[in-house]
């Protein structure tokens, strides 16, 4: 088992490789064959040693055919976002209810995927979506 250090290669928006998702038992509940796991912890929290910040927060999503209505952080519950991949853009759907926390030392043996990444705009959209979950108006049940 690896040990976490401040020099971790992990950053917010990084994607777990399939072997890490499998080892950590992270699967999309409805589409396990399309699982796509993204690190959502802030870079500062990732750099902190496990004694100060013991866990990494991830969201378990899935690959989809295309980004549709839930793009650009329009919904606090679901985000469809494009990652740059080896054959072009990859569309992923992330759900706020599929967040998980994993021990840093359990993730330490793995490196993030280098063939899949968010650009600056995509990372900004991810951050807005994460913030929107906790910074939104509460409506009475009549509006639901």
N, C-alpha and C positions, 0 to 999 in steps of 0.2 A: 504494500500500500504506500502511495506517495505521501509526501508532506507538503503542505501549503507554505508558500513564501510570498513576500512582498513583490517578488519578481514574476508573479503568476502571468501567464499569457492571456488569461481570461479577461474579457471586457464586456460591458453591457451591450447586448445585441448579438453576441457571439452565439453560434449554433453548435450544439453537442453532436459529436460523431455518433453513428449508429451503435458502435460498440459501447460507448458510454451510456447511451439511453438504455440499452439492454442491461448492462451491468447494474444500473441504478434503478431498474424496473420502472422506467418512465415510458408510458405508452398512451397514445390517444385512446380514450375509452371506447369510441365508436369505430375508429379507423386506424387500428394499430399498425397496419402496413404502410400508412401514410404519415407516421409520427414525425414531428419536427419540433425539437426542443430548443428554446431560446433562453439565454441568461438575461434576467431582468434586474439583478442587483446592480447598484451604482458602482462605478469604477473605484471610488474611494473605499466602499465597503468590501469590494473584492481584494483590494490591496492590503486591507487590515489583516493582521495575523489572527488565526482562529481563536486565540485567547480573548481577543477583543470583539470579534465578529465571526461567530462559528459557522455560519451557514451561507449558502448561495441560494438565491431565489431564482426559480426558473418558471417558465410557462410552457406547458406541453400543448402544442398545437398540431396542425396537420397541413400537409400540402394540398392545395386546391388547384383546379384548372386555371382559374383567373381571379383577379381582384375585381370585386363587384361593389355593392352598395356600402359595405362596412369598411371602407378605406379612409385614410386621413383622420383617424381617431373620431369619426362621426358618432360612433356608439361606444359607450363605456363598457359594454359587456363583451364585445367582439371586435377584433381588428383583422382586416385583411391587408396584407402588406407584401411588397415585392423585395426579394433579396436577389443580389447578383450571384449567379451560379455559373458553373463551367460551360453550359450551353445557352446562356442568356439569363433572362429573368425567371425566378421561381416565385410563385404565389403561395403564400402561407396564410392560414387563418389561425389566430390566437384567441383563446377564450379566457376571460378573467377568472372564471371558476375552475380552471385547470392549472392553477399555480401550485407549486410545490417548493419545499425547502430541502436542500441536501447538505450534508456535512462537507465542508471544504476539503477535508482530507480524503473523502470518498471520490471527489472530483479531481483531485490533484494528479492521479496517474494519467489523466487524459488531457489532450490538447484540443482547443477549439478547431472546428473545420476551417481550413484555409481556402477552400474552393467556394465557399458560400459566405456572403457578407452583406451588411447594410451599408448604403452610402450615407453621407452626412444628413441628407434630407430624410431618409428612412429612419435613421436613429432618432432624429427630432420627432418624427411622427410616433415612434414607439414610446418615447418619453412623454409626449403629450397624452397618449392613450393611457399610460400608467398613471399619470397625475389625475386625469379626468375621472377615474374610478372613485377617487376620494374627494374630488372637488366638483360636486354637482348638486343641483337643487334636489330637494326631497319633495315629492308630490304625494298628496293624499291618494288613497286607494281608488277613488273615483276616476282618476286620470289613467290608471293602469288598464 
